Amino acid sequence: MGLNKVYDWFEERLEIQAIADDITSKYVPPHVNIFYCLGGITLTCFLVQVATGFAMTFYYRPTVTEAFSSVQYIMTEVNFGWLIRSVHRWSASMMVLMMILHIFRVYLTGGFKKPRELTWVTGVILAVLTVSFGVTGYSLPWDQIGYWAVKIVTGVPEAIPIIGSPLVELLRGSVSVGQSTLTRFYSLHTFVLPLLTAIFMLMHFLMIRKQGISGPL
């Protein structure tokens, strides 16, 4: 009886049942097949990334002197640390693969056409953010591969006339790759990119729900 009263109190103010009915009663077109699940699989991979990444932040140290050793510590000393990092790494690859397949599916089914242009735009932005996750995350172990990957990626804008050098310095935090670079990439990977991804995912899903699923192949 007590729980019913609590539920009724929230129901009166939040209309929980109406929200639940709206979610569960959405019409699904008959042409929908397994290929329409690729976006949902990409979202699932992202949630796995968030969970495993958050778990590793308790042990990872974003300094040039301790980053590599902290990753080794996670892999060898932390309980199930090897599993958490492995899941994080492979789900990242799976996320990129599912995203690419999802983009192909949307393109082939004309999901970018009117009135879904903005849905397509937010999807492209999410694709860029996904690649950015890979670039920033690749550097965090601060091993030889990560270091040189950062050096090459941040050096690309240097070919741009006038603004090239200042842009490189902005990305690196200094003229050369070092602690400032790692700090920037860590902040981007663990805060800025997840926040932007969550915002654009929300926009993406709300528009899909409003406009419905695109047509068949």
N, C-alpha and C positions, 0 to 999 in steps of 0.2 A: 504493500500500500504506500509506504514511504517513497519507494522508487518511482511509483506512478505519479505521485505528487511532484517530485523533482522533474520528471520528464514533462509533465503538463506545464510546469512553470517555464521551462525552456521552450517548449513548443509554442506557448502563447506569445513569446517574445521573438523567437527566431524562425518560426514556421518550418521546423525541421522536416516534417513529413512532406511538405510541399517541395522542398529542395530535393529530398530523396526520390520523390515521384518524378521530378523533372529529370533527374540523372538516369533513373532506371527505365523510363518510358521513351527514351530517345529512339527514333526510327532508324534502323540499319538497313540500307539498300540491299536487295538480293544479290547484286553483283559482287559484293564484298567477299574477298577470299584471303588466304594467308598472307599475300603480298601487302595487304593493307595493314598488317600488324607490324611492319618494319619500323614505323615511327614509334609505336609503343615499346618495341624492343630497344630502340635507341634511348628512350626515356628510362627504361629499366636499367640499362647499362650506366646511364648518368647517375641514377640513385645509388647504384652499387659503388660508383666512383666516389660519390660524396661520403658514403658510410665508411669505406675502407680508407679513403684519404683522411677523414677526420680521425680515425683510429691511429693513423701513423703520425699525426701532428703531436701526439703525446710524447713521442720519442725522437722525432726528427729535429735536428738542429741546423737552422739555415745560416751557417757560417762556412767560409771557405776552408777553415781548418778542421771543422767537425762534421760537415755534411756527409762525407763519404763514410766516415767511421760510424756515424749514427745510423746510416742505412745498413751497414754491416751488422750493427748491434740488433737492429730490427729483424734481420734475416737469421741471425744465429742465436740470440739470447732471449728475445721477447717471445712469450708463449704464443704460438700460432702466428708469429710475426711474418715468417716466410710465406705462410698461406695468404695472409692479408695483403702483403705487397704483391704477391703473384696474381691474386685476383684483381688487384688494382691495375696492374700492368696489362693483363690479358683482356680485362673488360674494357680498357681504354682502346685497345686495338679492335675489339668487337664493336664498340660504339662507333668508331670511324667507319668500319665496314658496313654496319647497318645503316648509318647515315647516308653513305654513298648509294646503297641499294634503294633506300627510301627516296632519295632525290631522283633517281632513274624512274622509279615507279610513278612518282608525282608528275614528272615531265611527260612520260609516255601516256598517262591518262588525262593530260591536259589540265592538271590541277593548278597551273599558273595562270590560266585564262580568267577573264571576267566571270564572276565578281570576286575571284580569289587572288587577285594580284598582291594584296597586302599580306596574305597568308604565305605566299611564295617568297616575298621580300623578307619576312621574319624568319622563314626557313633558311634562306641564304645567309642571313646574319648569324643564325644558330650554327650553320656549317662553318663559318669563319671562326666563331668562338670555339668550336670543337677542335679545329686545327690549332688554334692558339693554345688550348689546353695541352695539346701534344708537345708543342714547341717549348712552352714554359716548364712543363713537367719533365721533359727530357733532360733539362739542365740540373734539376734538383739534387741528384746523387753527387754531382760535381766530380765525376770521374773524367778521364781523358775524352771519352766520347761526348759527354755532356758539355764539357768546357769548350771543345772545338766547335760543337754544334751551335752554341751560343755565340761564339766569336764570329762564325760565318753568317749566321742569321742576322745578328745586329750590325754586321758590316755591309749588308746588302744596300741599305739606303745611302751609303757613302758615294755611290755613283750618281746620285741626284745632284745637279748643279746648285750651288749657293746654299741650300738648306740641308744638304747631305751630311756634312760633318756635325753640325749642331744636332741633327736628328739622331745620329749614331751616339753622340755623347748623352743625349736624353735617354735613350734606350739602355745604355750601359751604366749611366750614373757617373761616368768619368770617361776619360779618353780611352782607357784600356778596360778589359774585362776583369772584374774583381768582386770584392765583397758587395759593393753597391749594386752590381749587376744581379748577383744572386738574391739580394734582398728585394729588388724590384720584381724579379721573376717569381719569387716565392709569394710576394704579396698579390701579384696578378693571378697566380695559380690557385691560391687558397681563399681569396676574398673577392677581388674585382671580377674575374671571369665567372665564378659561380653565381655571383649576384646578378650580373648581366644576363647570364644564361637562364636563371630562374625567371627574370622579368620577361624576356622574349619568349620563353616557353609558355608562360601564362598567356601572353598575347596571342601566341600561335594557336594554343588549344581553344581559347575563347572564340577566336574567329572560325576555327574548324567546326566548333559546336554550333555557332550561329549560322554558318553557310552550308553546313553539311559536307558529306564526303563526295569527292569528285567522281565522275562517271567511269564506266568500265573501259578496258583497253579497246 
